[in-house]
Amino acid sequence: ATLEKLFIENKEKRMIVAAFASNVDRMQEVMNLAEKYKRKVVLTGRSMVKVTDVATQIGEMNVNKANFIEVEKMKNYKDSEILILSTGSQGEPNSALSRMTAGEFKGIEIGDNDTIIFSSSPIPGNAQSVNQVVNKLARAGANVMVNSPLNSLHTSGHASAEEQKLMLQ
């Protein structure tokens, strides 16, 4: 619900969602919302592209290939028609989001018409790296959304204790 609310509130902005490429359910959720709100999906980060391809091939992800575009095609669309699904939710230095933040990702420049959503909380030990990326994004003028007690952007790729008990049984 929080993620969909952000799609509605940022309908005129370009949206960038930073997520774990291994969290196929979250990626599916983001892609479904992009299609619902008539946004083309741009995948950035090698692992994001690879996981999407494999998950689609084995039937774990259901995507509309017509809804995907390459970075180079973004110039043919308004910001309000673009959703970038990116690696880098943990502030990894070579991730797609970190490279965008540093102005080193060809075809994507962060600005004041961008809303960036971190769809996970920092893993212990990564908070400083995440904060550095968040600060750079904010300095570039972007609206940055991170998980907090006021919103529930975090999604876990881990089973709950009850799910683990069920699996063990």
C-alpha atoms as one frame of an Amber mdcrd trajectory, in Angstrom:
protein
   0.000   0.000   0.000   2.839   2.427   0.833   4.531   1.800  -2.490   1.305
   2.337  -4.436   0.663   5.556  -2.496   4.090   6.806  -3.622   3.216   6.049
  -7.250   0.085   8.158  -6.879   1.823  11.020  -5.022   4.698  11.177  -7.532
   2.722  10.867 -10.752   4.584  13.757 -12.420   8.071  12.664 -11.327  10.448
  10.056 -12.637  10.636   7.244 -10.112  13.650   5.153  -9.217  13.204   2.134
  -6.953  16.357   0.659  -5.440  15.855  -2.972  -4.503  17.660  -6.228  -4.025
  17.811  -7.994  -7.385  17.334 -11.266  -5.513  13.934 -10.167  -4.149  11.832
 -11.308  -7.099   8.528 -10.693  -5.305   9.373  -7.020  -4.693  10.566  -6.591
  -8.267   7.293  -8.124  -9.510   5.312  -5.794  -7.261   7.160  -2.730  -8.601
   6.726  -3.859 -12.214   2.994  -4.443 -11.657   2.593  -0.936 -10.252   4.598
   0.524 -13.134   2.255  -1.118 -15.609  -0.847  -0.084 -13.644   0.308   3.550
 -13.604   1.442   3.463 -17.246   5.176   3.728 -16.645   7.844   2.109 -18.784
  10.344   0.051 -16.796  14.077   0.562 -17.187  16.210  -2.086 -15.489  19.618
  -0.908 -14.312  22.318  -3.066 -12.834  23.586  -6.323 -14.291  22.087  -8.459
 -11.535  18.690  -6.750 -11.906  18.632  -7.569 -15.613  19.941 -11.105 -15.142
  17.573 -12.049 -12.310  14.591 -10.637 -14.224  15.521 -12.671 -17.305  16.006
 -15.906 -15.366  12.933 -15.452 -13.153  10.816 -14.792 -16.238  12.204 -17.832
 -18.064  11.428 -20.203 -15.181   7.981 -18.729 -14.523   8.746 -17.061 -11.190
   8.080 -13.621 -12.645   5.326 -12.572 -15.002   6.319  -9.483 -16.981   4.977
  -7.635 -19.977   8.030  -7.347 -22.239   6.362  -4.446 -24.066   6.570  -2.425
 -20.861  10.393  -2.535 -20.768  12.657  -0.028 -22.460  16.401   0.507 -22.587
  18.055   3.521 -20.961  18.678   5.055 -24.403  14.915   5.143 -25.123  14.042
   7.118 -21.976  14.486  10.391 -23.847  11.362   9.506 -25.856   9.187   9.578
 -22.730   8.162  12.091 -20.093   9.575  11.647 -16.581   6.057  10.716 -15.447
   6.159   7.718 -17.789   9.406   6.223 -16.456  10.214   3.885 -13.598  13.830
   2.834 -13.116  14.314  -0.370 -11.153  17.854  -0.310  -9.873  20.423  -2.138
  -7.821  22.070  -0.191  -5.013  19.670  -0.241  -2.083  22.641  -0.941   0.229
  24.881   1.845  -1.059  27.208  -0.556  -2.892  29.886   1.592  -4.583  29.634
  -0.031  -8.036  25.865  -0.436  -8.090  23.759   1.270 -10.723  22.291   3.733
  -8.193  25.701   4.734  -6.831  26.951   5.296 -10.371  23.877   7.441 -11.139
  24.531   9.434  -7.969  28.136  10.059  -9.050  27.051  11.087 -12.560  28.744
   7.997 -14.003  25.723   6.144 -15.408  25.351   6.921 -19.096  21.918   8.284
 -19.925  20.670   8.894 -16.382  21.250  12.113 -14.493  19.629  12.575 -11.085
  17.711  15.814 -10.604  14.854  17.551  -8.849  12.169  15.693 -10.805  13.281
  12.333  -9.408  11.799  10.391  -6.523  14.105   7.649  -5.307  12.665   4.892
  -3.131  14.895   2.615  -1.078  12.756  -0.506  -0.705  14.838  -2.054   2.055
  16.430  -1.041   5.317  20.228  -0.932   5.499  21.837  -4.219   6.460  23.894
  -3.756   9.665  27.244  -2.349   8.607  25.882  -0.681   5.452  24.199   2.330
   7.048  27.104   4.683   6.359  27.261   3.728   2.671  23.493   4.074   2.306
  23.525   7.459   4.054  26.271   8.712   1.728  24.204   7.762  -1.335  21.038
   9.274   0.170  22.885  12.535   0.919  24.285  12.748  -2.627  20.844  12.105
  -4.095  19.323  14.813  -1.898  22.082  17.272  -2.881  21.228  16.563  -6.530
  17.675  17.696  -5.736  15.949  14.312  -5.673  13.138  13.434  -3.310  14.502
  10.431  -1.392  12.264   7.980   0.428  13.823   5.574   2.915  12.216   3.104
   5.293  11.166   4.636   8.607   8.573   4.093  11.337   6.357   6.555   9.403
   6.259   4.443   6.239   6.679   0.782   5.527   8.917   0.662   2.479  11.063
  -2.177   3.759  10.401  -5.611   2.411  12.231  -8.585   3.744  13.537 -11.406
   1.646  13.661 -13.532   4.780  11.021 -15.865   6.095   9.371 -14.946   9.387
   9.906 -17.124  12.450   6.514 -18.777  11.924   7.318 -19.470   8.248  10.631
 -21.026   9.267   8.893 -23.251  11.821   6.430 -24.368   9.151   9.260 -25.194
   6.732  11.084 -27.216   9.373   7.934 -29.174  10.196
